[in-house]
């Protein structure tokens, strides 16, 4: 599929600036059945992008987080090129006035994630990637370099609430890294890793719309990302996936060994 990366970036940026930013910390929150938050902004950004794609990419379909599970599965099973959207990744932050959230959009074509955009409207930073062609931040190529860091020196992005109690406890007691953060937007944390802002990452349960664009951006920048089972993150399904990630192979190996309890 022929893509105009800059045109798609500008589309996402424009909708985020006109529909998302004006509602920042000024929305009524609602709660889904799983306890997660959804706001008016989630639905509006999703609708705006869906309408835009009907004319921009009529041969594709758009799967959004705020669709029903049945709608998502039907679209995913269609076999068509599929745009996967999280209209507000970090909705809890967005609703609470914490300036760390993003819009995430990825293209899945012929069973692969081939294109991704993650836009941070607060910092006006647009991360993007095309499979086999690299990753960019505001048009500048991102290439991660070997850190020569030991695991004990690393800054980690960790989502504790979805880890097993035993692993979460071990991480707190052993403190295998230098320091830890949990910032609240899966897509943006992975993109910050791709930009060298932080060094290792751990999450036990991410949905496709959470990670699709950002994991491609991280991999195309030169980072490493695998599941707990040492598999590729995307496995061609909508099932939630775990992620172990690092900015270079050496750090990844150290991190993976620790998590496998071989340290």
Secondary structure by P-SEA (a helix, b strand, c coil): cccaaaaaaaaaaaaaacccccccccbbbbbccccccccaaaaaaaaaaaaaaacccccbbbbbccccaaaaaaaaacccbbbbbccccaaaaaaacccccbbbbbbbccccccccccccccccbbbccccccccccccbbbbbcccccccccbbbbcccccccaaaaaaaaaacccccccccccaaaaaaaaaaccccccccccccccccaaaaaaaaaabbbbbcccccccccccccbbbbbbcccaaaaaaaaaaaaccc
